[in-house]
Amino acid sequence: MARTQQTPQKSTNTNGFGIPITQDAAQNSERNLINDEPGDNLAPTGSLPKIRNLYEARHKQRALPWTAKYPDDLEEPLENAESAQYALLVRYNKCYDMRKKLRLDSIVVQSPLLKSVLRSVLDKYPGITTSLQRLEFSAPFQPFVHRWEQLSEARKKQTHPEVCEHLDLLWNVLEEELRDVIREKQDLVANGVVTFDSIWTIFEPGALVFHQDEGHDRIYKLKSGSYQQTPCDKFYRMQCEYVDFDGESFGLGHDTVSVPSFAGTAPITKLPVYPAIRHAHYESLKERLLARGKLFEAYKGYHFKAYQGIAIGQGYFGPICYNVDSRIIIDRQAYNRFNPNQKVNIQKLNIGDSASSDNDDREAEARAFMAPKSLSEEQLLICAPSLRGYSLRDKKWLQFFVDSVKDIIWNEDAFNSLVAPQEQKDLILAFAQSQAKNNHGFDDVIQGKGRGIIMLLSGPPGVGKTLTAESVAETMKVPLYMMSAGDLGASANDVESKLGTILEMNAKWNACLLLDEADVFLEARSAHDLERNRLVSVFLRLLEYYEGILFLTTNRVDNIDAAFDSRIHLTLEYDELDLDSRRYVWRTFLSKVSNVGEFSAPEVDKLAEAILNGRQIKNVLKTAQLLAAKKEEPLNFQHVDVVLGLRSANASKRRPFKA
């Protein structure tokens, strides 16, 4: 009887989506998952509600980084419920310096009693949070080296038996490991010296350190320190914090100071940077820096001041020192605006920043989001020694040291010394003062146009055109920005870029702007000089949107472009000085000479007969003063008469130059 061969039945299952999966298909799917090969009967991606575990392969199987096979050579973890019973976990590694077999690697503090003691011992130590469930310290155990005296004191004062027992455990472990380091530190500090290898022991993070910056004393707050090797030398480099202002708020800036390697020992106070508490006159230093910090805080925002001293600028290859004797504008917001590549970047300063420890409770955390009304004493101590601003004479953005900033001594008689009809002087001053108070009171049809005041002062040299602008600024006690065609460049693109920046700066500061000898911009356009036509067009367009006070001076008023007539609000013509005007100028300048004799009225009248302008009179007096100083005599009429005689003789000998 023939037997019919039957095909064995294959069991089938369905997945979560009702798709039938045979046993072979499931085995193929499992095999494909292990071998990472695509299969025909796999479930959709991410549809199985299971976890697939993969394990790192052993070294010999690096070609297959991960495997589904569970490793068979694993050891039980040492930190478990059993090890959690102990107050301390002390971990060692092998030592190869031939003095001991094992070296302490790290300590894990698990005892709540120990954590309560360390809470006060390591209070405000950066990077330490004693409330953590797992509190770990690693070699070289810097927090304990820096706070060894505090730990020793806490151990002596402790009376609770169980706390003392736990504390002794920690003390014995640390004392055995750090005994040599502590002894060396104490010996070096007692002698006021330190070695390069042990320098880290005297610099505790969070402490105040002393450093001199361009000859100016300053204090930083130490954030961290580490040894660094360069191709040239080895350094101990410290990351420090200080308080700065970015134009809107105070914040923490970051700086790096270094101590280069040295042989043997060195006096601590001779290092480029050292703990501030070791300064020989720490109390007086602290008093001076607190006073400077209060000035730094007061100089936030805009201030118009005088300055005499060294200032720091930025060059192509780093900082450059300038000797500045000028009026300056302190404005760190404008510094950032016009120097975006040198923008001041700081970490916003909040109440509570000066104390970064694990003792901050919820109330302290809430206060941390509030801006401080004033800086704390520690924050005042670490304020930057310099301010950012603009030097009007040097026309440079610089950093000015706070100690050299002075109040301006104003010349109250500046406007009275101007030789001009009184009604003309009153009109000029009224224009300027009204514009300063109401520079947004009138607008054009197009918003932003025509808000400024432009005054044209014309006349021969030395009759008071420049002095007019200077006197107005002095009377109003506002900055005077003086520029000439040479400051703006020769091309239209240069003029547009530089003049646009200058106009924006002066409008922001509510300053008086003087463009001296503006003939090149005011001269009438022609059909043949296209580049100069572009120059005039750019100048006209920029003036249209200027919102401040602008004085233009020229010696050639007859050749002004017609387009300027509609843009100039007031035109004043200055004539040559007459006899009375020259007499007034002579008396004004003579009153300013320090060592001067008596000049009678007839002598002054005789001096006024010489046809000179104001600038020439000043030059004659300066020359006569040098002559009087050479003879060690007060300045008198004879000295001035000699200079006038020489001037007259030389003028009569002049001949036209012939090529």
Buried (B, 14 or more C-beta within 10 A) or exposed (E): EEEEEEEEEEEEEEBEEEEEBEEEBBEBBEEBBEEEEEBEBBBEEEEBEEEEEEEEBEEEEEEEEEBEEEEEEEEEEEEEEEEEEEBBBBBEEEEEEEEEEEBBBBBBBBBEBBBBBBBEBBBEBBBBBBEEEEBEBEBEBBBBBBBBEBBBEBBEEBEEEEBBEBBEBBBEBBBEBBEEBBEBBEEBBEEEBBBBEBBBBBBBBBBBBBBEBBEBBBBBBBBBBEEEEEEEEBBBBBBBBBBBBBBBEBBBBBBEBBBBEBEEBBEBEEBEBBBBEBBEEBEEBBEEBBEBBBBBBEBBEBBBBBBEBBBBBBEEEEEEEBEBEBBBBBBBBBBBBBEEEBEBEBEEBBBBBBBBBBBBEEEEEEEEEEEBEEBBEBBBBBBBBBBBBBBBEBEBBBBBBBBBBEEBEEEEBBBEBBBBEEEBBEBBBEBBBEBBEEBEEEEEEEEEEBBBBBBBBBBEBBBBBBBBBBBBBBBBEBBBBBBEBEBBBEEBEEBBBBBBEBBBBBBBBBBBBBBBBBBBBBBEBEEEEEEBBBBBBBBBEBBBBBBBBBBBBBEEBEEBBEBBEEBBBBBBEBEEBEEEBBBBBBBBBBEEBEEBBEBEEEBBEBBBEBEBBBBBBBBBBEBBBEBBEEEEEBBBBBBBBEBBEEBEEEEEEEEEEEE
